[in-house]
Amino acid sequence: MEGWRRLQRFVAARVAARQAEVARGLSGQLPMRPFAESLPTHPQHQHVYVLPTLNGQLSFHARLAVPTSGTERAAIVAAYAMRTARLAAWESAVAAPWQRLGAHASAAPLLRSAHAALTRLGTRRTAPGEYLLRALPPRTARIEVIHPPCVEGRLARRTLALLLRDRQAHKRQLFVLSVLVAPPLLFVAKFAALSPALALAANAAFVYIAFRIVNAWRAMSSAARVQMLVDSGNVVFTASDAFGRSLQDACDKVSHDLQAQTIQQSTQQQPIQQVWHWNGGLEDLHDNVLAILEKDLKMYEWLRNYRRARMVAFVHYSNETNEQKHESFSTNTTLQTSTPSTTAATSPPK
């Protein structure tokens, strides 16, 4: 018991020291950089960009961390390559077939309902927040949340607070997976498999559960650190006119390109698709807009994370749910979902 008390005192002292370090702030060492200068130069300074998506929801995406050494740079590049390959394999093996199945099931009401129910079951509501929190390194001491003027600062703050509140969900997930799911799977995989096929399936399931446990732990611990930064005033929200202009320019370019494509289709007597147009409000964005921003701002994996947030908003946040959740925020724009965006929001993300 005495050893346990010493351990508790040691952990409490470390947490108090960390809180005092964060409370002192590093504003003198970490000056906030305007959007026009793009990349952060300090490894403890993190940029997070905000974009609107379906049903008045917001998508948060963090830049890749600034490496402090060549070894860390190699580790970041290797992790990015492995993550890209894993998600690409998931999209080709699961997401694309599931989307085609949904297109075929749309003609039958029963199949459509079953497909929608399974999609909702397989789409984790906390996935966008988990990916954001995992992208923030433990050494982060200051965060700048950059949003376009069309997104109210109050809405961005409230959405971030809701993402941080989801750490209770990560804690429950961690308990369920590590205590109730992983031990039986490990027993079946190592001792109780009745056939090689069952052993292989149990081992694969155990590896996935272990992966989910690690991610839930990372998200939970990162949420606690970000909450400390919020409480100490080291998370600032910037309404960037430059970011808004970049977003508007990308939207105008995509709208112009789609209009030209529509005119070409009409001359060739091909089926004419709906021309996407962004009215500058809290609406869904075209995939091509994210591709342009990702390239111009060097924001890797932005399009994939935006699709994930769009999918969660499409599945879990209807207009009624959104009105209840953000009843204190009013928008003067009408939510419009374009044909390309809706198509992209019909396959479950990893």
NUDREN-713947 format. One record per residue (C-alpha): residue number from 1; residue in one letter; x, y, z. Coordinates in nm, 4 decimals. Example, Ala and Ser with C-alpha at 12.3 -4.5 7.8 and 13.67 -1.06 7.14 Angstrom:
<rs>
R   num   residu          u          v          w
R     1        a     1.2300    -0.4500     0.7800
R     2        s     1.3670    -0.1060     0.7140
</rs>
This chain:
<rs>
R   num   residu          u          v          w
R     1        m     0.0000     0.0000     0.0000
R     2        e     0.2808     0.2399     0.0793
R     3        g     0.4319     0.1801    -0.2653
R     4        w     0.0959     0.2521    -0.4259
R     5        r     0.0643     0.5787    -0.2312
R     6        r     0.4140     0.6843    -0.3392
R     7        l     0.3212     0.6121    -0.6994
R     8        q     0.0033     0.8192    -0.6662
R     9        r     0.1992     1.1103    -0.5150
R    10        f     0.4581     1.0860    -0.7936
R    11        v     0.1921     1.0926    -1.0662
R    12        a     0.0100     1.3809    -0.8973
R    13        a     0.3346     1.5765    -0.8730
R    14        r     0.4109     1.5197    -1.2421
R    15        v     0.0607     1.6269    -1.3425
R    16        a     0.0822     1.9389    -1.1231
R    17        a     0.4212     2.0266    -1.2722
R    18        r     0.2843     1.9891    -1.6219
R    19        q    -0.0194     2.2022    -1.5407
R    20        a     0.2046     2.4720    -1.3930
R    21        e     0.4238     2.4656    -1.7057
R    22        v     0.1241     2.5031    -1.9314
R    23        a    -0.0298     2.7714    -1.7095
R    24        r     0.2851     2.9818    -1.7305
R    25        g     0.2361     2.9825    -2.1048
R    26        l     0.4942     3.0008    -2.3767
R    27        s     0.3581     3.3018    -2.5585
R    28        g     0.6935     3.4742    -2.5528
R    29        q     0.8693     3.1752    -2.7051
R    30        l     0.5889     3.0726    -2.9401
R    31        p     0.4561     3.3788    -3.1225
R    32        m     0.1386     3.3127    -3.3153
R    33        r     0.1994     3.3072    -3.6899
R    34        p    -0.0530     3.4534    -3.9348
R    35        f    -0.2111     3.2319    -4.1975
R    36        a    -0.0157     3.3939    -4.4808
R    37        e     0.3111     3.2579    -4.3418
R    38        s     0.1612     2.9102    -4.3643
R    39        l     0.3795     2.6550    -4.1840
R    40        p     0.4473     2.6725    -3.8091
R    41        t     0.8186     2.6705    -3.7312
R    42        h     0.8169     2.5684    -3.3654
R    43        p     0.7686     2.1976    -3.2811
R    44        q     0.5428     2.2889    -2.9861
R    45        h     0.3158     2.5101    -3.1944
R    46        q     0.0318     2.3354    -3.3815
R    47        h    -0.2032     2.4661    -3.6495
R    48        v    -0.5564     2.3244    -3.6749
R    49        y    -0.7768     2.4245    -3.9682
R    50        v    -1.1579     2.4285    -3.9615
R    51        l    -1.3968     2.3821    -4.2529
R    52        p    -1.7774     2.3539    -4.2686
R    53        t    -1.9409     2.0297    -4.3753
R    54        l    -2.2867     1.8693    -4.3841
R    55        n    -2.5680     1.9655    -4.1460
R    56        g    -2.3818     2.2629    -3.9993
R    57        q    -2.1044     2.0436    -3.8576
R    58        l    -1.7362     2.1375    -3.8653
R    59        s    -1.4292     1.9442    -3.9732
R    60        f    -1.1020     1.9944    -3.7810
R    61        h    -0.7684     1.8991    -3.9370
R    62        a    -0.4202     1.9416    -3.7870
R    63        r    -0.0958     1.9835    -3.9758
R    64        l     0.1665     1.7173    -3.9504
R    65        a     0.3871     1.7868    -3.6506
R    66        v     0.7119     1.9783    -3.7039
R    67        p     0.9928     1.7241    -3.6434
R    68        t     1.2693     1.8001    -3.3955
R    69        s     1.5246     1.5586    -3.5429
R    70        g     1.5983     1.3529    -3.8493
R    71        t     1.4849     1.0389    -3.6708
R    72        e     1.1482     1.1910    -3.5874
R    73        r     1.1099     1.3156    -3.9445
R    74        a     1.1708     0.9624    -4.0748
R    75        a     0.9196     0.8247    -3.8229
R    76        i     0.6556     1.0796    -3.9319
R    77        v     0.7089     0.9979    -4.2996
R    78        a     0.6966     0.6219    -4.2329
R    79        a     0.3777     0.6542    -4.0256
R    80        y     0.2181     0.8686    -4.2973
R    81        a     0.3087     0.6123    -4.5673
R    82        m     0.1744     0.3200    -4.3632
R    83        r    -0.1439     0.5067    -4.2757
R    84        t    -0.2014     0.6034    -4.6391
R    85        a    -0.1522     0.2456    -4.7579
R    86        r    -0.3813     0.1081    -4.4853
R    87        l    -0.6627     0.3522    -4.5562
R    88        a    -0.6279     0.3083    -4.9331
R    89        a    -0.6609    -0.0676    -4.8883
R    90        w    -0.9668    -0.0148    -4.6666
R    91        e    -1.1318     0.2143    -4.9214
R    92        s    -1.0761    -0.0248    -5.2116
R    93        a    -1.1655    -0.3433    -5.0204
R    94        v    -1.4571    -0.2218    -4.8050
R    95        a    -1.5724     0.1366    -4.8651
R    96        a    -1.6097     0.1223    -5.2442
R    97        p    -1.7993    -0.2129    -5.2491
R    98        w    -2.0201    -0.0906    -4.9657
R    99        q    -2.1005     0.2253    -5.1623
R   100        r    -2.1925     0.0202    -5.4706
R   101        l    -2.4089    -0.2048    -5.2544
R   102        g    -2.5890     0.1016    -5.1206
R   103        a    -2.6564     0.2220    -5.4763
R   104        h    -2.8133    -0.1142    -5.5644
R   105        a    -3.0080    -0.1306    -5.2379
R   106        s    -3.1676     0.2104    -5.2912
R   107        a    -3.4373     0.0559    -5.5092
R   108        a    -3.5658    -0.1760    -5.2333
R   109        p    -3.6959    -0.0077    -4.9148
R   110        l    -3.6055    -0.3017    -4.6907
R   111        l    -3.2524    -0.3312    -4.8242
R   112        r    -3.2111     0.0462    -4.8075
R   113        s    -3.3129     0.0494    -4.4414
R   114        a    -3.0798    -0.2391    -4.3588
R   115        h    -2.7923    -0.0698    -4.5423
R   116        a    -2.8546     0.2579    -4.3584
R   117        a    -2.8706     0.0809    -4.0199
R   118        l    -2.5458    -0.1080    -4.0822
R   119        t    -2.3786     0.2108    -4.2063
R   120        r    -2.4775     0.3910    -3.8883
R   121        l    -2.3541     0.0988    -3.6786
R   122        g    -2.0180     0.0901    -3.8576
R   123        t    -1.9568     0.4648    -3.8548
R   124        r    -1.8093     0.5793    -3.5255
R   125        r    -1.9391     0.9197    -3.4207
R   126        t    -1.6159     0.9987    -3.2353
R   127        a    -1.3880     0.9130    -3.5308
R   128        p    -1.3167     1.2729    -3.6502
R   129        g    -1.2279     1.3887    -3.2987
R   130        e    -1.0111     1.0825    -3.2412
R   131        y    -0.8105     1.1447    -3.5570
R   132        l    -0.7643     1.5106    -3.4635
R   133        l    -0.6458     1.4304    -3.1114
R   134        r    -0.4081     1.1609    -3.2320
R   135        a    -0.2508     1.4089    -3.4735
R   136        l    -0.1498     1.6424    -3.1887
R   137        p     0.1904     1.5392    -3.0461
R   138        p     0.2295     1.5193    -2.6661
R   139        r     0.4769     1.8102    -2.6665
R   140        t     0.2172     2.0537    -2.8056
R   141        a     0.2112     2.3651    -2.5877
R   142        r     0.0138     2.6050    -2.8052
R   143        i    -0.2602     2.5526    -3.0631
R   144        e    -0.3965     2.7990    -3.3155
R   145        v    -0.7368     2.7033    -3.4565
R   146        i    -0.7734     2.8782    -3.7929
R   147        h    -1.1199     2.9087    -3.9457
R   148        p    -1.2666     3.1061    -4.2377
R   149        p    -1.4878     3.4075    -4.1599
R   150        c    -1.7990     3.2113    -4.2632
R   151        v    -1.7498     2.9929    -3.9530
R   152        e    -1.8334     3.1737    -3.6294
R   153        g    -1.5684     3.1594    -3.3618
R   154        r    -1.8306     3.0591    -3.1034
R   155        l    -1.9339     2.7630    -3.3159
R   156        a    -1.5701     2.6539    -3.3574
R   157        r    -1.5124     2.6784    -2.9805
R   158        r    -1.8280     2.4857    -2.9011
R   159        t    -1.7455     2.2118    -3.1503
R   160        l    -1.3945     2.1736    -3.0081
R   161        a    -1.5425     2.1550    -2.6574
R   162        l    -1.7761     1.8778    -2.7732
R   163        l    -1.4831     1.6889    -2.9259
R   164        l    -1.2945     1.7144    -2.5982
R   165        r    -1.6003     1.5992    -2.4062
R   166        d    -1.5922     1.2798    -2.6102
R   167        r    -1.2910     1.1640    -2.4072
R   168        q    -1.5441     0.9958    -2.1797
R   169        a    -1.6514     0.7897    -2.4799
R   170        h    -1.2864     0.7042    -2.5490
R   171        k    -1.2510     0.5993    -2.1837
R   172        r    -1.5539     0.3697    -2.2085
R   173        q    -1.4257     0.2255    -2.5332
R   174        l    -1.0863     0.1652    -2.3749
R   175        f    -1.2453    -0.0196    -2.0816
R   176        v    -1.4748    -0.2334    -2.2973
R   177        l    -1.2044    -0.3336    -2.5450
R   178        s    -0.9217    -0.3922    -2.2995
R   179        v    -1.1224    -0.5676    -2.0254
R   180        l    -1.4205    -0.7338    -2.1937
R   181        v    -1.3114    -0.8016    -2.5534
R   182        a    -0.9341    -0.8447    -2.5755
R   183        p    -0.8828    -1.1221    -2.3113
R   184        p    -1.1416    -1.3650    -2.4598
R   185        l    -1.0066    -1.3013    -2.8090
R   186        l    -0.6512    -1.3663    -2.6935
R   187        f    -0.7603    -1.6909    -2.5253
R   188        v    -0.9409    -1.8093    -2.8392
R   189        a    -0.6505    -1.7094    -3.0635
R   190        k    -0.3854    -1.8879    -2.8583
R   191        f    -0.5572    -2.1795    -2.6848
R   192        a    -0.9151    -2.2481    -2.7946
R   193        a    -0.9033    -2.2281    -3.1746
R   194        l    -1.0727    -2.5361    -3.3215
R   195        s    -0.9257    -2.4886    -3.6685
R   196        p    -0.6451    -2.2920    -3.8376
R   197        a    -0.9027    -2.0657    -4.0017
R   198        l    -1.0584    -1.9807    -3.6654
R   199        a    -0.7144    -1.9165    -3.5153
R   200        l    -0.6267    -1.6837    -3.8044
R   201        a    -0.9550    -1.4934    -3.7697
R   202        a    -0.9145    -1.4629    -3.3919
R   203        n    -0.5568    -1.3375    -3.4276
R   204        a    -0.6618    -1.0802    -3.6881
R   205        a    -0.9476    -0.9636    -3.4654
R   206        f    -0.7131    -0.9390    -3.1667
R   207        v    -0.4640    -0.7267    -3.3647
R   208        y    -0.7460    -0.4913    -3.4658
R   209        i    -0.8748    -0.4685    -3.1078
R   210        a    -0.5226    -0.3931    -2.9857
R   211        f    -0.5005    -0.1207    -3.2511
R   212        r    -0.8301     0.0287    -3.1299
R   213        i    -0.7147     0.0149    -2.7650
R   214        v    -0.3963     0.2076    -2.8462
R   215        n    -0.5904     0.4691    -3.0452
R   216        a    -0.8510     0.5119    -2.7698
R   217        w    -0.5731     0.5628    -2.5133
R   218        r    -0.3954     0.8170    -2.7352
R   219        a    -0.7180     1.0094    -2.7973
R   220        m    -0.8125     1.0105    -2.4276
R   221        s    -0.4714     1.1314    -2.3099
R   222        s    -0.4478     1.3911    -2.5878
R   223        a    -0.7951     1.5246    -2.5009
R   224        a    -0.6812     1.5771    -2.1422
R   225        r    -0.3726     1.7697    -2.2600
R   226        v    -0.5731     1.9861    -2.5002
R   227        q    -0.8232     2.0629    -2.2242
R   228        m    -0.5342     2.1839    -2.0099
R   229        l    -0.4211     2.4104    -2.2958
R   230        v    -0.7755     2.5449    -2.3350
R   231        d    -0.8024     2.6171    -1.9609
R   232        s    -0.4665     2.7970    -1.9601
R   233        g    -0.5463     3.0107    -2.2654
R   234        n    -0.2967     2.8436    -2.4972
R   235        v    -0.5618     2.7566    -2.7579
R   236        v    -0.6519     3.0575    -2.9704
R   237        f    -0.9110     3.0871    -3.2470
R   238        t    -0.8259     3.2966    -3.5532
R   239        a    -1.0791     3.4049    -3.8141
R   240        s    -0.8437     3.4266    -4.1115
R   241        d    -0.9476     3.6415    -4.4072
R   242        a    -0.6603     3.4918    -4.6076
R   243        f    -0.7897     3.1419    -4.5413
R   244        g    -1.1378     3.2555    -4.6393
R   245        r    -1.0059     3.3973    -4.9679
R   246        s    -0.8177     3.0762    -5.0431
R   247        l    -1.1333     2.8757    -4.9737
R   248        q    -1.3470     3.1029    -5.1899
R   249        d    -1.0930     3.0946    -5.4769
R   250        a    -1.0843     2.7142    -5.4673
R   251        c    -1.4659     2.6975    -5.4690
R   252        d    -1.4878     2.9413    -5.7597
R   253        k    -1.2334     2.7408    -5.9589
R   254        v    -1.4174     2.4125    -5.9013
R   255        s    -1.7528     2.5702    -5.9904
R   256        h    -1.6030     2.7139    -6.3103
R   257        d    -1.4483     2.3805    -6.4071
R   258        l    -1.7737     2.1944    -6.3459
R   259        q    -1.9664     2.4544    -6.5453
R   260        a    -1.7274     2.4100    -6.8381
R   261        q    -1.7629     2.0327    -6.8093
R   262        t    -2.1416     2.0657    -6.8118
R   263        i    -2.1324     2.2786    -7.1247
R   264        q    -1.9106     2.0202    -7.2935
R   265        q    -2.1492     1.7407    -7.1953
R   266        s    -2.4455     1.9328    -7.3324
R   267        t    -2.2739     1.9754    -7.6694
R   268        q    -2.1980     1.6025    -7.6810
R   269        q    -2.5555     1.5127    -7.5792
R   270        q    -2.4379     1.3407    -7.2605
R   271        p    -2.6322     1.3323    -6.9310
R   272        i    -2.5839     1.6663    -6.7566
R   273        q    -2.4930     1.6533    -6.3880
R   274        q    -2.5868     1.9141    -6.1312
R   275        v    -2.3321     2.1960    -6.1193
R   276        w    -2.1946     2.2380    -5.7682
R   277        h    -2.1820     2.5880    -5.6230
R   278        w    -2.0797     2.7142    -5.2807
R   279        n    -2.2653     3.0138    -5.1403
R   280        g    -1.9988     3.0998    -4.8860
R   281        g    -2.1741     2.9636    -4.5787
R   282        l    -2.1968     2.6542    -4.3592
R   283        e    -2.2362     2.4108    -4.6458
R   284        d    -2.0720     2.0961    -4.7674
R   285        l    -1.7595     2.1407    -4.9810
R   286        h    -1.6758     1.9602    -5.3035
R   287        d    -1.3975     1.7022    -5.2924
R   288        n    -1.2063     1.8959    -5.5588
R   289        v    -1.2022     2.2009    -5.3299
R   290        l    -1.0309     1.9971    -5.0580
R   291        a    -0.7846     1.8603    -5.3134
R   292        i    -0.6878     2.2153    -5.4137
R   293        l    -0.6527     2.3352    -5.0541
R   294        e    -0.4568     2.0242    -4.9576
R   295        k    -0.2072     2.0903    -5.2366
R   296        d    -0.1802     2.4671    -5.1926
R   297        l    -0.1467     2.4602    -4.8125
R   298        k     0.0540     2.1352    -4.7945
R   299        m    -0.2042     1.9829    -4.5609
R   300        y    -0.1599     1.6113    -4.6044
R   301        e    -0.4615     1.3807    -4.5619
R   302        w    -0.7022     1.6754    -4.5457
R   303        l    -0.9376     1.5334    -4.8087
R   304        r    -0.9575     1.1947    -4.6378
R   305        n    -1.0251     1.3493    -4.2957
R   306        y    -1.2879     1.5790    -4.4434
R   307        r    -1.4651     1.2840    -4.6030
R   308        r    -1.4619     1.1100    -4.2658
R   309        a    -1.6157     1.4128    -4.0918
R   310        r    -1.8717     1.4485    -4.3701
R   311        m    -1.9685     1.0838    -4.3363
R   312        v    -2.0196     1.1181    -3.9605
R   313        a    -2.2281     1.4333    -4.0123
R   314        f    -2.4307     1.2579    -4.2834
R   315        v    -2.5016     0.9507    -4.0691
R   316        h    -2.5254     1.0812    -3.7122
R   317        y    -2.6366     1.4449    -3.7388
R   318        s    -2.9659     1.5076    -3.9074
R   319        n    -3.1009     1.8605    -3.9308
R   320        e    -3.3142     1.8005    -3.6210
R   321        t    -3.0162     1.6759    -3.4203
R   322        n    -2.8100     1.9684    -3.5404
R   323        e    -3.0755     2.2192    -3.4313
R   324        q    -3.0782     2.0714    -3.0833
R   325        k    -2.7006     2.0589    -3.0600
R   326        h    -2.6271     2.4088    -3.1888
R   327        e    -2.9500     2.5862    -3.1047
R   328        s    -2.7587     2.8915    -2.9843
R   329        f    -2.6060     2.9503    -3.3251
R   330        s    -2.8087     3.0819    -3.6160
R   331        t    -2.7000     3.0800    -3.9772
R   332        n    -2.8434     3.2790    -4.2635
R   333        t    -2.7493     3.0238    -4.5263
R   334        t    -2.9425     2.7232    -4.6466
R   335        l    -2.7692     2.3881    -4.6171
R   336        q    -2.7208     2.2486    -4.9644
R   337        t    -2.5739     1.9088    -5.0443
R   338        s    -2.4257     1.8716    -5.3897
R   339        t    -2.4490     1.5545    -5.5921
R   340        p    -2.0729     1.4780    -5.5796
R   341        s    -2.0525     1.5352    -5.2040
R   342        t    -2.3549     1.3195    -5.1280
R   343        t    -2.2090     1.0392    -5.3356
R   344        a    -1.8867     1.0581    -5.1398
R   345        a    -2.0805     1.0351    -4.8148
R   346        t    -2.2288     0.6914    -4.8686
R   347        s    -1.9386     0.4634    -4.7760
R   348        p    -1.8274     0.3946    -4.4195
R   349        p    -1.4884     0.5375    -4.3195
R   350        k    -1.2164     0.3372    -4.1459
</rs>
